[in-house]
Amino acid sequence: MNNIKITLPDQSIKEVRKGSSGADIARSIGEGLFRASLAIKANGDLMDLYSPINTDVTVEIITNKSLEAQEILLHSSAHLLAQAIKSLYPEAKIAIGPALVDRFYYDIDIDVSINEEELIKIEKKMKELVKENFQVTRLELSRNDALKKFEEMKEDYKVEIISQINEKDVISAYQQGEFIDLCRGPHIPSTGKIKYFKLLSSAGAYWRGNEKNKMLQRIYGTAWFTKEELEDFLYRLEEAKKRDHRKLGKELEIF
């Protein structure tokens, strides 16, 4: 049997070909939903929009209206930041880049001091990469293959992370253009979906929070689905800074 049954949130059932993706399902419902789609939830688990589905499953299409959408956007924006860094400074080594509640950061090992001027340059490069609209593709690797790939890329921090993963585990990485980063995912389907973002600041951060380790440079940014949301966030940030600059710095771990 080559078909599988997809149960949608309204309990309606669609029969699709085995191996169909969330993108295929969204498009079969409507072109507007497909264009708005970012990822899917399959039996409650988040998955990439283009991941194949091979069994009967309950599917929810994740759009920018979904609760999980902001975290996916922020994490994808952290990858975009790292891609811009590697494009501008090929010798830089990337460490970790998580999503927070309303912003993201990436820790970078780089000889250049990331000041306001550098932030503007990096943000400009990010905008160029958005225009390229690179497809974001998930790669699954054995631990040995992942070690080999990131050793060849001379990404020492990624190698350290991978070396501490169980050798039986499958490791996922994401590729956009020539840039590859270690990550569980899911991610947005293409860089063109990241439209409204701003780099906020940079600060020092020890690798893994241990002062015995090397001091890296942490770059903070934020990303939103609409221009209004971005402007509102930046306005609130500025107002909070005016009220209590030092208190805010402590809360955001900037100081």
Helices and strands as residue ranges (DSSP letters): E 3-7, E 13-17, H 22-29, H 31-36, E 37-42, E 45-48, E 57-63, H 69-88, E 93-94, E 104-109, H 116-132, E 136-141, H 143-152, H 156-163, E 171-176, E 179-182, G 191-193, E 196-206, G 207-209, E 215-224, H 227-243, H 245-251
